[in-house]
């Protein structure tokens, strides 16, 4: 498969088995759901009677005081006692096989190419951390919701994009399907696309 470089108008050859896959909607849906689920922290927590502070000593003797018997001040029926059925942090993690994950990314990249949403540059960087330089670089591309994938994070690029709405920058090693699906345009470099091709083999 031949892909066009935006800045030089030359073309590069990439693998059909990686960037020419059919759109597997059910697999991508499963990957997106698992990715979103794995981000859940499940931090809700309460203390049971063994975790609240307080002595384990019996407050008073069993008989003869006229009061109800009590075994611990940490009992759930006491003020400041533990919770009877205490909520604990829940793990929402869903395991995704590497083969499934790679298959989903192949399908997503292939669909981006078919929809002309993937733009490849020989080199994508700017000389100074200025927003106007980045805007000039993107003058032929809609500024709305762009993902820029680079082989290494360029500090000038990162700083110049901070004041621009809906522009995300990530390294090849940090690509995730959520960013790819939600971006209107994906910009990458020749070195990055070859790196992606190598990782998805």
Long-range contacts (C-beta under 8 A, 24 or more apart in sequence): 1-113, 3-113, 3-118, 3-120, 3-193, 4-120, 5-120, 5-121, 5-122, 5-190, 6-119, 6-120, 6-121, 7-121, 7-122, 7-123, 7-124, 8-122, 10-122, 12-120, 12-190, 12-193, 14-193, 14-197, 15-197, 15-201, 17-106, 18-106, 18-109, 18-110, 18-196, 18-197, 18-200, 18-201, 19-106, 19-109, 19-110, 19-113, 19-197, 20-110, 20-113, 21-103, 21-106, 21-107, 21-110, 22-107, 22-110, 23-107, 23-110, 23-111, 23-114, 24-103, 24-104, 24-107, 27-100, 27-103, 27-104, 27-107, 28-104, 28-107, 28-108, 28-177, 28-181, 30-96, 30-100, 30-104, 31-96, 31-100, 31-101, 31-104, 31-177, 32-177, 32-178, 32-181, 33-94, 34-94, 34-96, 35-176, 35-177, 35-178, 36-178, 37-92, 37-93, 37-94, 38-92, 38-93, 38-94, 40-92, 41-89, 42-89, 42-90, 42-91, 42-92, 43-89, 44-87, 44-89, 44-90, 45-86, 45-87, 45-88, 45-89, 46-83, 46-86, 46-87, 46-88, 47-82, 47-83, 47-86, 48-82, 48-83, 48-84, 48-86, 49-74, 49-75, 49-76, 49-81, 49-82, 50-74, 50-82, 51-82, 51-86, 52-80, 52-81, 52-82, 54-80, 54-81, 102-199, 102-200, 104-177, 105-175, 105-177, 105-180, 105-196, 105-200, 106-200, 108-177, 108-180, 108-181, 109-180, 109-196, 109-200, 112-180, 112-186, 117-183, 117-184, 117-185, 117-186, 118-186, 118-188, 119-185, 119-186, 119-187, 119-188, 120-187, 120-188, 120-189, 120-190, 120-193, 121-187, 121-188, 121-189, 121-190, 122-189, 122-190, 123-189, 123-190, 124-148, 124-150, 124-157, 124-187, 124-188, 124-189, 125-150, 125-154, 125-156, 125-157, 126-154, 126-156, 126-157, 126-160, 127-156, 128-156, 128-160, 129-155, 129-156, 129-158, 129-159, 129-160, 130-160, 131-160, 131-161, 131-163, 131-164, 133-160, 134-160, 134-161, 134-164, 135-164, 141-185, 141-187, 142-184, 142-185, 143-167, 144-184, 145-182, 145-183, 145-184, 145-185, 146-183, 146-184, 146-185, 146-186, 146-187, 147-179, 147-180, 147-183, 147-185, 147-186, 147-187, 148-187, 148-188, 149-175, 149-186, 149-187, 149-188, 149-189, 149-192, 149-196, 150-188, 150-189, 150-192, 151-189, 151-191, 151-192, 151-195, 172-196, 172-199
